Amino acid sequence: MQVHNRSRSHESSGYTKEILYRISQEATHNIVKHARASQVTINLQCSEDRIWLEIFDNGCGFDPTLGFLGHLGLKSMRERATRCQGEVQIDSALAGGQASGLLSRSKGK
């Protein structure tokens, strides 16, 4: 696992930091459990008004448009991001490829 923090010093609320942590935790849990990936990269970037969290893996991929009955991970990631005016975008390919998650929001909330 590689983790990159390309952020300048900034102020974020404890709430926002917890949201970022929980989304990262859920995404890495899903990668370990489902993707059979051998590599994971987490990037955190901040600008003056945005925070981006990107998570990439080289796992088997999935179709994010399908409903996963009884599986709440992707739904909880989206709900958490929405609570701090952010969004999660999942890009994945069934043939193998990468899944990525993004939280983009205005800082300071």
N, CA and C atoms as an extended XYZ file, in Angstrom:
327
Properties=species:S:1:pos:R:3:atomname:S:1:resname:S:1:resid:I:1 pbc="F F F"
N         0.848       -1.165        0.000 N   MET     1
C         0.000        0.000        0.000 CA  MET     1
C         0.893        1.227        0.000 C   MET     1
N         0.586        2.162       -0.856 N   GLN     2
C         1.271        3.439       -0.899 CA  GLN     2
C         0.286        4.526       -0.501 C   GLN     2
N         0.737        5.450        0.336 N   VAL     3
C        -0.091        6.579        0.751 CA  VAL     3
C         0.668        7.853        0.433 C   VAL     3
N         0.019        8.772       -0.276 N   HIS     4
C         0.630       10.036       -0.658 CA  HIS     4
C        -0.243       11.181       -0.138 C   HIS     4
N         0.381       12.102        0.556 N   ASN     5
C        -0.315       13.297        1.023 CA  ASN     5
C         0.326       14.478        0.318 C   ASN     5
N        -0.380       15.017       -0.645 N   ARG     6
C         0.124       16.152       -1.421 CA  ARG     6
C        -0.597       17.420       -0.994 C   ARG     6
N        -0.659       17.622        0.289 N   SER     7
C        -1.440       18.735        0.814 CA  SER     7
C        -0.546       19.725        1.521 C   SER     7
N        -0.911       20.941        1.378 N   ARG     8
C        -0.281       21.972        2.181 CA  ARG     8
C        -1.003       22.010        3.516 C   ARG     8
N        -0.385       22.619        4.475 N   SER     9
C        -1.008       22.738        5.788 CA  SER     9
C        -2.374       23.416        5.631 C   SER     9
N        -3.377       22.867        6.257 N   HIS    10
C        -4.717       23.426        6.144 CA  HIS    10
C        -5.522       23.058        7.385 C   HIS    10
N        -6.604       23.721        7.521 N   GLU    11
C        -7.517       23.462        8.628 CA  GLU    11
C        -8.709       22.673        8.107 C   GLU    11
N        -8.966       21.528        8.698 N   SER    12
C       -10.175       20.762        8.426 CA  SER    12
C       -10.763       20.370        9.764 C   SER    12
N       -12.058       20.304        9.819 N   SER    13
C       -12.710       19.935       11.072 CA  SER    13
C       -12.426       18.473       11.403 C   SER    13
N       -12.546       18.146       12.662 N   GLY    14
C       -12.421       16.754       13.090 CA  GLY    14
C       -13.455       15.883       12.407 C   GLY    14
N       -14.608       16.440       12.154 N   TYR    15
C       -15.684       15.715       11.478 CA  TYR    15
C       -15.253       15.324       10.064 C   TYR    15
N       -14.680       16.273        9.330 N   THR    16
C       -14.220       16.003        7.969 CA  THR    16
C       -13.106       14.969        7.978 C   THR    16
N       -12.183       15.080        8.909 N   LYS    17
C       -11.092       14.109        9.008 CA  LYS    17
C       -11.629       12.712        9.285 C   LYS    17
N       -12.647       12.618       10.133 N   GLU    18
C       -13.242       11.311       10.412 CA  GLU    18
C       -13.932       10.749        9.172 C   GLU    18
N       -14.629       11.593        8.415 N   ILE    19
C       -15.282       11.161        7.178 CA  ILE    19
C       -14.238       10.602        6.213 C   ILE    19
N       -13.132       11.320        6.033 N   LEU    20
C       -12.068       10.866        5.143 CA  LEU    20
C       -11.497        9.534        5.618 C   LEU    20
N       -11.293        9.406        6.909 N   TYR    21
C       -10.772        8.165        7.480 CA  TYR    21
C       -11.732        7.005        7.231 C   TYR    21
N       -13.012        7.207        7.504 N   ARG    22
C       -14.002        6.130        7.350 CA  ARG    22
C       -14.187        5.721        5.891 C   ARG    22
N       -14.159        6.680        4.975 N   ILE    23
C       -14.262        6.338        3.557 CA  ILE    23
C       -13.030        5.536        3.135 C   ILE    23
N       -11.852        5.956        3.559 N   SER    24
C       -10.615        5.218        3.255 CA  SER    24
C       -10.674        3.820        3.838 C   SER    24
N       -11.158        3.717        5.055 N   GLN    25
C       -11.254        2.427        5.728 CA  GLN    25
C       -12.184        1.482        4.971 C   GLN    25
N       -13.339        1.964        4.575 N   GLU    26
C       -14.298        1.132        3.854 CA  GLU    26
C       -13.758        0.732        2.479 C   GLU    26
N       -13.145        1.674        1.789 N   ALA    27
C       -12.601        1.376        0.463 CA  ALA    27
C       -11.500        0.316        0.550 C   ALA    27
N       -10.594        0.452        1.496 N   THR    28
C        -9.518       -0.539        1.617 CA  THR    28
C       -10.065       -1.887        2.084 C   THR    28
N       -11.069       -1.868        2.931 N   HIS    29
C       -11.713       -3.120        3.344 CA  HIS    29
C       -12.304       -3.832        2.125 C   HIS    29
N       -12.999       -3.082        1.271 N   ASN    30
C       -13.590       -3.670        0.066 CA  ASN    30
C       -12.517       -4.215       -0.875 C   ASN    30
N       -11.413       -3.509       -0.978 N   ILE    31
C       -10.319       -3.964       -1.847 CA  ILE    31
C        -9.766       -5.288       -1.340 C   ILE    31
N        -9.518       -5.363       -0.036 N   VAL    32
C        -8.976       -6.596        0.546 CA  VAL    32
C        -9.967       -7.744        0.395 C   VAL    32
N       -11.229       -7.468        0.647 N   LYS    33
C       -12.246       -8.519        0.663 CA  LYS    33
C       -12.658       -8.993       -0.728 C   LYS    33
N       -12.726       -8.069       -1.690 N   HIS    34
C       -13.334       -8.406       -2.974 CA  HIS    34
C       -12.404       -8.308       -4.192 C   HIS    34
N       -11.450       -7.408       -4.179 N   ALA    35
C       -10.733       -7.077       -5.415 CA  ALA    35
C        -9.537       -7.974       -5.728 C   ALA    35
N        -9.030       -8.666       -4.734 N   ARG    36
C        -7.835       -9.491       -4.927 CA  ARG    36
C        -6.700       -8.658       -5.532 C   ARG    36
N        -6.539       -7.453       -5.044 N   ALA    37
C        -5.511       -6.539       -5.551 CA  ALA    37
C        -4.162       -6.831       -4.904 C   ALA    37
N        -3.115       -6.566       -5.649 N   SER    38
C        -1.768       -6.689       -5.094 CA  SER    38
C        -1.163       -5.321       -4.796 C   SER    38
N        -1.841       -4.259       -5.232 N   GLN    39
C        -1.337       -2.911       -4.987 CA  GLN    39
C        -2.508       -1.956       -4.761 C   GLN    39
N        -2.343       -1.087       -3.776 N   VAL    40
C        -3.321       -0.042       -3.467 CA  VAL    40
C        -2.564        1.268       -3.301 C   VAL    40
N        -3.095        2.326       -3.876 N   THR    41
C        -2.503        3.652       -3.726 CA  THR    41
C        -3.579        4.605       -3.226 C   THR    41
N        -3.247        5.351       -2.190 N   ILE    42
C        -4.158        6.352       -1.635 CA  ILE    42
C        -3.496        7.716       -1.785 C   ILE    42
N        -4.209        8.635       -2.416 N   ASN    43
C        -3.720       10.007       -2.591 CA  ASN    43
C        -4.663       10.962       -1.875 C   ASN    43
N        -4.093       11.876       -1.123 N   LEU    44
C        -4.860       12.938       -0.467 CA  LEU    44
C        -4.280       14.258       -0.928 C   LEU    44
N        -5.144       15.112       -1.483 N   GLN    45
C        -4.721       16.411       -1.962 CA  GLN    45
C        -5.681       17.470       -1.450 C   GLN    45
N        -5.131       18.606       -1.101 N   CYS    46
C        -5.953       19.733       -0.657 CA  CYS    46
C        -5.551       20.978       -1.415 C   CYS    46
N        -6.523       21.762       -1.769 N   SER    47
C        -6.282       23.096       -2.288 CA  SER    47
C        -6.918       24.043       -1.276 C   SER    47
N        -6.999       25.293       -1.624 N   GLU    48
C        -7.566       26.249       -0.677 CA  GLU    48
C        -9.028       25.978       -0.382 C   GLU    48
N        -9.762       25.403       -1.343 N   ASP    49
C       -11.190       25.205       -1.129 CA  ASP    49
C       -11.681       23.781       -1.384 C   ASP    49
N       -10.769       22.835       -1.648 N   ARG    50
C       -11.189       21.467       -1.939 CA  ARG    50
C       -10.264       20.456       -1.280 C   ARG    50
N       -10.835       19.281       -1.019 N   ILE    51
C       -10.076       18.129       -0.551 CA  ILE    51
C       -10.420       16.973       -1.476 C   ILE    51
N        -9.401       16.299       -1.999 N   TRP    52
C        -9.602       15.128       -2.846 CA  TRP    52
C        -8.972       13.916       -2.182 C   TRP    52
N        -9.711       12.854       -2.110 N   LEU    53
C        -9.206       11.569       -1.640 CA  LEU    53
C        -9.397       10.589       -2.787 C   LEU    53
N        -8.294       10.038       -3.285 N   GLU    54
C        -8.360        9.086       -4.388 CA  GLU    54
C        -7.764        7.766       -3.925 C   GLU    54
N        -8.441        6.685       -4.263 N   ILE    55
C        -7.981        5.353       -3.894 CA  ILE    55
C        -8.015        4.487       -5.150 C   ILE    55
N        -6.856        3.962       -5.519 N   PHE    56
C        -6.717        3.142       -6.713 CA  PHE    56
C        -6.221        1.761       -6.322 C   PHE    56
N        -6.641        0.743       -7.067 N   ASP    57
C        -6.090       -0.599       -6.862 CA  ASP    57
C        -5.976       -1.293       -8.214 C   ASP    57
N        -5.254       -2.392       -8.230 N   ASN    58
C        -5.086       -3.152       -9.466 CA  ASN    58
C        -5.873       -4.460       -9.404 C   ASN    58
N        -6.987       -4.422       -8.711 N   GLY    59
C        -7.799       -5.622       -8.506 CA  GLY    59
C        -8.681       -5.982       -9.683 C   GLY    59
N        -9.577       -6.938       -9.442 N   CYS    60
C       -10.374       -7.539      -10.508 CA  CYS    60
C       -11.502       -6.646      -10.999 C   CYS    60
N       -11.884       -5.619      -10.281 N   GLY    61
C       -12.917       -4.713      -10.744 CA  GLY    61
C       -14.330       -5.253      -10.541 C   GLY    61
N       -15.319       -4.412      -10.763 N   PHE    62
C       -16.725       -4.763      -10.592 CA  PHE    62
C       -17.570       -3.753      -11.336 C   PHE    62
N       -18.842       -4.031      -11.455 N   ASP    63
C       -19.777       -3.101      -12.093 CA  ASP    63
C       -20.442       -2.284      -10.999 C   ASP    63
N       -20.052       -1.019      -10.820 N   PRO    64
C       -20.602       -0.205       -9.730 CA  PRO    64
C       -22.064        0.186       -9.922 C   PRO    64
N       -22.648       -0.074      -11.110 N   THR    65
C       -24.053        0.260      -11.338 CA  THR    65
C       -24.988       -0.814      -10.820 C   THR    65
N       -24.448       -2.003      -10.523 N   LEU    66
C       -25.282       -3.081      -10.003 CA  LEU    66
C       -25.568       -2.850       -8.517 C   LEU    66
N       -26.719       -3.245       -8.094 N   GLY    67
C       -27.030       -3.207       -6.673 CA  GLY    67
C       -26.429       -4.415       -5.992 C   GLY    67
N       -25.883       -4.241       -4.821 N   PHE    68
C       -25.295       -5.339       -4.076 CA  PHE    68
C       -26.148       -5.550       -2.834 C   PHE    68
N       -27.181       -6.361       -2.978 N   LEU    69
C       -28.133       -6.606       -1.906 CA  LEU    69
C       -27.400       -7.071       -0.642 C   LEU    69
N       -27.641       -6.368        0.450 N   GLY    70
C       -27.021       -6.734        1.718 CA  GLY    70
C       -25.633       -6.153        1.922 C   GLY    70
N       -25.071       -5.511        0.897 N   HIS    71
C       -23.746       -4.896        0.996 CA  HIS    71
C       -23.930       -3.384        1.055 C   HIS    71
N       -23.487       -2.773        2.132 N   LEU    72
C       -23.759       -1.356        2.349 CA  LEU    72
C       -22.527       -0.467        2.210 C   LEU    72
N       -21.372       -1.041        1.869 N   GLY    73
C       -20.120       -0.284        1.852 CA  GLY    73
C       -20.126        0.911        0.924 C   GLY    73
N       -20.469        0.707       -0.348 N   LEU    74
C       -20.474        1.813       -1.301 CA  LEU    74
C       -21.522        2.853       -0.925 C   LEU    74
N       -22.665        2.380       -0.477 N   LYS    75
C       -23.731        3.294       -0.065 CA  LYS    75
C       -23.289        4.133        1.132 C   LYS    75
N       -22.638        3.511        2.107 N   SER    76
C       -22.212        4.259        3.296 CA  SER    76
C       -21.119        5.261        2.941 C   SER    76
N       -20.241        4.924        1.987 N   MET    77
C       -19.221        5.880        1.561 CA  MET    77
C       -19.875        7.115        0.944 C   MET    77
N       -20.877        6.891        0.107 N   ARG    78
C       -21.566        8.028       -0.525 CA  ARG    78
C       -22.316        8.867        0.516 C   ARG    78
N       -22.969        8.200        1.449 N   GLU    79
C       -23.707        8.923        2.488 CA  GLU    79
C       -22.768        9.757        3.361 C   GLU    79
N       -21.630        9.197        3.722 N   ARG    80
C       -20.657        9.935        4.542 CA  ARG    80
C       -20.162       11.178        3.804 C   ARG    80
N       -19.825       11.027        2.530 N   ALA    81
C       -19.340       12.165        1.760 CA  ALA    81
C       -20.409       13.258        1.659 C   ALA    81
N       -21.650       12.853        1.455 N   THR    82
C       -22.749       13.817        1.340 CA  THR    82
C       -22.906       14.633        2.618 C   THR    82
N       -22.640       14.015        3.757 N   ARG    83
C       -22.773       14.723        5.044 CA  ARG    83
C       -21.845       15.924        5.148 C   ARG    83
N       -20.757       15.926        4.398 N   CYS    84
C       -19.870       17.103        4.446 CA  CYS    84
C       -19.778       17.754        3.060 C   CYS    84
N       -20.891       17.778        2.358 N   GLN    85
C       -21.037       18.415        1.051 CA  GLN    85
C       -20.045       17.881        0.011 C   GLN    85
N       -19.745       16.596        0.078 N   GLY    86
C       -18.843       15.968       -0.882 CA  GLY    86
C       -19.564       14.930       -1.701 C   GLY    86
N       -18.813       14.235       -2.516 N   GLU    87
C       -19.382       13.160       -3.315 CA  GLU    87
C       -18.332       12.078       -3.501 C   GLU    87
N       -18.798       10.881       -3.753 N   VAL    88
C       -17.916        9.753       -4.055 CA  VAL    88
C       -18.217        9.333       -5.472 C   VAL    88
N       -17.175        9.163       -6.248 N   GLN    89
C       -17.301        8.694       -7.625 CA  GLN    89
C       -16.532        7.384       -7.717 C   GLN    89
N       -17.184        6.346       -8.176 N   ILE    90
C       -16.555        5.033       -8.312 CA  ILE    90
C       -16.373        4.733       -9.793 C   ILE    90
N       -15.147        4.477      -10.197 N   ASP    91
C       -14.841        4.074      -11.569 CA  ASP    91
C       -14.212        2.688      -11.487 C   ASP    91
N       -14.757        1.740      -12.216 N   SER    92
C       -14.242        0.382      -12.171 CA  SER    92
C       -14.515       -0.309      -13.493 C   SER    92
N       -13.730       -1.322      -13.769 N   ALA    93
C       -13.908       -2.117      -14.984 CA  ALA    93
C       -13.997       -3.581      -14.596 C   ALA    93
N       -14.963       -4.285      -15.147 N   LEU    94
C       -15.139       -5.708      -14.837 CA  LEU    94
C       -13.945       -6.559      -15.263 C   LEU    94
N       -13.286       -6.165      -16.330 N   ALA    95
C       -12.193       -6.975      -16.852 CA  ALA    95
C       -10.918       -6.834      -16.030 C   ALA    95
N       -10.965       -6.097      -15.006 N   GLY    96
C        -9.779       -5.906      -14.197 CA  GLY    96
C        -9.423       -4.450      -14.263 C   GLY    96
N        -8.747       -3.770      -13.847 N   GLY    97
C        -8.641       -2.339      -13.918 CA  GLY    97
C        -8.655       -1.805      -12.527 C   GLY    97
N        -9.102       -0.635      -12.381 N   GLN    98
C        -8.990       -0.006      -11.073 CA  GLN    98
C       -10.324        0.533      -10.604 C   GLN    98
N       -10.466        0.559       -9.336 N   ALA    99
C       -11.600        1.236       -8.708 CA  ALA    99
C       -11.044        2.471       -8.042 C   ALA    99
N       -11.703        3.578       -8.176 N   SER   100
C       -11.229        4.783       -7.504 CA  SER   100
C       -12.376        5.484       -6.828 C   SER   100
N       -12.099        6.038       -5.707 N   GLY   101
C       -13.089        6.796       -4.980 CA  GLY   101
C       -12.607        8.222       -4.838 C   GLY   101
N       -13.483        9.168       -4.827 N   LEU   102
C       -13.108       10.565       -4.737 CA  LEU   102
C       -14.044       11.273       -3.787 C   LEU   102
N       -13.476       12.006       -2.845 N   LEU   103
C       -14.250       12.927       -2.025 CA  LEU   103
C       -13.768       14.309       -2.384 C   LEU   103
N       -14.638       15.109       -2.883 N   SER   104
C       -14.294       16.469       -3.235 CA  SER   104
C       -15.299       17.379       -2.537 C   SER   104
N       -14.796       18.306       -1.761 N   ARG   105
C       -15.686       19.179       -1.025 CA  ARG   105
C       -15.013       20.490       -0.720 C   ARG   105
N       -15.794       21.472       -0.361 N   SER   106
C       -15.238       22.729        0.110 CA  SER   106
C       -14.673       22.499        1.496 C   SER   106
N       -13.527       23.081        1.767 N   LYS   107
C       -12.891       22.892        3.054 CA  LYS   107
C       -13.562       23.757        4.122 C   LYS   107
N       -13.282       23.415        5.366 N   GLY   108
C       -13.710       24.223        6.498 CA  GLY   108
C       -15.112       23.970        6.983 C   GLY   108
N       -15.797       22.981        6.464 N   LYS   109
C       -17.163       22.708        6.897 CA  LYS   109
C       -17.178       21.543        7.834 C   LYS   109
